[in-house]
Amino acid sequence: MRAQVLTGIRQMELRDVAKPIIENDTDVLLKVECVGVCGSDVHYYETGRIGTDLVQFPWIVGHEFSATVVQTGNKTTRIKVGDEVVVDPAMSCGSCEQCRAGRENTCRNIRFLACPGQAQGCLCEYIVMPEDCCFPTAGRVTLEQGALCEPFSIGVYAVQCSQTGPGAKIAVLGSGPIGLSCFVALRAQSVKSIYMTDKVAQRVDIAKQAGAVWSGNPDEEDIVESIREQEPDGMDVVFECAGEQETLDEGIELLRPGGKLMVVGIPRFDRVSFIAEKMRRKEITIINVRRQNKCTQSAIDLIASGKADVDFMLTHRFEFENAQKAFDMVAAYCDGVVKALIKVGN
């Protein structure tokens, strides 16, 4: 089969590799249809690492995808050949104390697609996954929407962890796919007072067009001052979705006393800091969001019901042969890209 393989920093090659086979009775063989380009994929493409996770080249990236089932193991019960599925890229062990506590997203033995040392990614024609990671769509969402379900499920989970109510005042710092996924999940919970920021002008415009009450660019204005002019008491919850020290600082400034800072973005650096006095005097709660936990089906259902519109996030489409162009575009934030999608299936 063909796969797009990282062979070095900013180097990607279309190669012939061995087609995977089912080895466990509860696994399924999937034909990959659509793959979304995630910021973490781009981190590996640009630097070969995220934190202590170091790529050993050659390596296949990609973890946001939809697929069609082509073969099932002998003990599968929910999946049949021909099903279109959304795939959760996290393979938890089910037996460690984290899994037993219902925290599969922090499983001690987790294997995550495209994470170095765990599992190769999905930017290839076929892949084998556990049945438990596959969610049949029954045609309720398109294959493109199916690939968007993975980032959207993170937004759904982040909002769930925040315990945000409809009347809350919210800021989302970073209007990329994850920030916009939080925005869409918040809107699905009938939250209306949502303020958005981003340094990419087109994303500021997209957030505004999607229904944010205000959106602004921190390179062009003091976003803390601008938001506080409209909400002098401060935000109830801030979703930090950029993975930057600057946005963490802005989040603390924006929050009201007793507010929550949801840390969703993935920094490229090893350490972050907080202004202790402001954080302490306000009694700020900081919640780190680790991917998603049991929210894939909810993401599918919200999209299928029409309560969540994710289509506007998909701004660019690429053929499989042109995958590197998609990565270069996302890495450079050019042409107003929000989510780039690579079509693998024919």
Secondary structure, DSSP 8 states (H G I E B T S, - for coil): -EEEEEEETTEEEEEE-------STTEEEEEEEEEE--HHHHHHHHHSEETTEE--SSB----EEEEEEEEE-TT--S--TT-EEEE--EE--S-SHHHHTT-GGG-TT-EEBT-TTTB--S-BSEEEEEGGGEEE-TTSS-HHHHHHHHHHHHHHHHHHHHT--TT-EEEEE--SHHHHHHHHHHHHTT--EEEEE-SSHHHHHHHHHHT-SEEE-TTTS-HHHHHHHH-TT-EEEEEE-S--HHHHHHHHHHEEEEEEEEE-S--SSS-----HHHHHHHT-EEEE--S-SS-HHHHHHHHHHTS---GGGEEEEEEGGGHHHHHHHHHHT-TT-SEEEEE---
